[in-house]
Amino acid sequence: LENDLPEDANEDILNKKFQDRISDVALLQKEGGSGLVKAMNIIKYDFGDEKNTFSIIAKDGKCKIDISFNLKGMKKSILLVEDYEEKAKNILSFLKSEFPDFTTNRCSSYNAAQEEIFENSDKYDLILLDMSMTTFDLASDVSGGIPEASAGQDILEGMFLRKIPTPVIVVTMYNVFGRKELTAFDKELAENYPQNYKSYVFYSSQRNEWKKLLKSQIKKILNIK
């Protein structure tokens, strides 16, 4: 990033000020509202790596800002949308085992998932989405509300309308949706929501094939070797 300096700017004086300000972290924190504090917090903490750095230098009539990201160290974040406790527990355990550096969050109802995805989608690199779920979290409604058979598809529709680009893997225990077989439903989702929908995984509590498939799909979508 760079901007033009005023013609009468003294680059040596500016560089000394830049260095002094960046080096005096205690002063920056004390000021609180400083733009440098905000920049440092975003680069180091919002991106999850304190090794990320930035520098400011005045040179050749320009004010130049260099930002260095440790891409290898950047944490990935996954949102799991699942209302069935046993299934959610198994998936979260799998994620912790196979991707220990990832951060994970869970929504356990349709309404909670809509709110989280529509308002905080930029927090997540990937969404693991159940297709049918209850309307409310059990904490807010003892019954969980009315079961929504098309909740996952409705969420995909909402993401499409809001142009939310986060990729989605559907993780389901069912092989029939309405009158559609899972393979036909997979094709329909891919055609209607190509920006988001990437694939599906058929989950089974009795078998472990889903783990291998989900692992390979996560690595492919997030470009992990």
Secondary structure by P-SEA (a helix, b strand, c coil): ccccccccccaaaaaaaaaaaaaaaaaaaaacccaaaaaaaaacccccccccbbbbbbccccbbbbbbbccccbbbbbbbbbccaaaaaaaaaaaaaacccbbbbbbccaaaaaaaaacccccccccccccccccccccccccccccccaaaaaaaaaaaaacccbbbbbbccccccccccaaaaaaaaaaaccccccccccccccccaaaaaaaaaaaaaaccc
